[in-house]
Structure formats: C-alpha cells, structure tokens
Amino acid sequence: MPHITLKLFASLAKSSAENIAGEIKQITLLENDTINSLVERVNLADKNLHLVILNGVYINKEDRPTKRLNDGDILAIWPPIVGG
C-alpha cells in the first residue's frame, strides 16, 4: 500500500485527531489523494494549516487542493504561531 509520512508541529502535534495520535505518522494514501483531501481525512482544520511543506518544498495555499501526494512523500504541517 502506498503511504506518506505526515509530520505535525507545535499545537497540531498536541491536538491532532485521534486517528493521527502523535507528531509523526505513516498514512496510507488513497487513490488521487491531494494535500487537502488527506488533511480532511485526518480531521485537521484548514484554519490551522499555516506552513505546509511537501518533500522540503513550501506549498502555497491555492495549490493544496490540487497537489497530488505520492508514495513515500513527507508532508510537514505547522499551525499559525502567535506570541511575543
């Protein structure tokens, strides 16, 4: 089965959906999975996705709905960070 590695950082790692259960998880890909379809499937809120990196490359918000994922990809996601 094809899969990707999903890495969640900061508050996403602490409050991720039960089906992720940690900072780094291997996720089985479904046919034609995109960044957005995977995010929806693992129950992450779009408003919490600030920085999305696929295999070391930043993915713009407007490209995420159509950016297909491939076997072995590494998807890293950071939430917006606030503070002083």
NORDAMO-V430637 format. One line per field, one symbol per residue. ss: DSSP state (H for helix, E for strand, C for the rest). psi: psi as a letter, one per 30 degrees, with the letter a starting at -180 (. if undefined). burial: # if it has 24 or more other ideal C-beta (glycine too) atoms within 12 Angstrom, else .. A space follows every 50 residues. Layout:
ss: ???
psi: ???
burial: ???
This chain:
ss: CCEEEEEECCHHHHCCCCCCCCCEEEEECCCCCEHHHHHHHCCCCHHHCC EEEECCEECCHHHCCCCECCCCCEEEEECCCCCC
psi: kkllkkkklbfeefgllffehlekkkkkklkgkleeeeeeeghkkeffje jkkjhgkkjleffeffjkklkfljjkkklkkla.
burial: ...######..#...#...#....#.#.#...#######..#.#...### ####....#....#..###...#.###.#.....
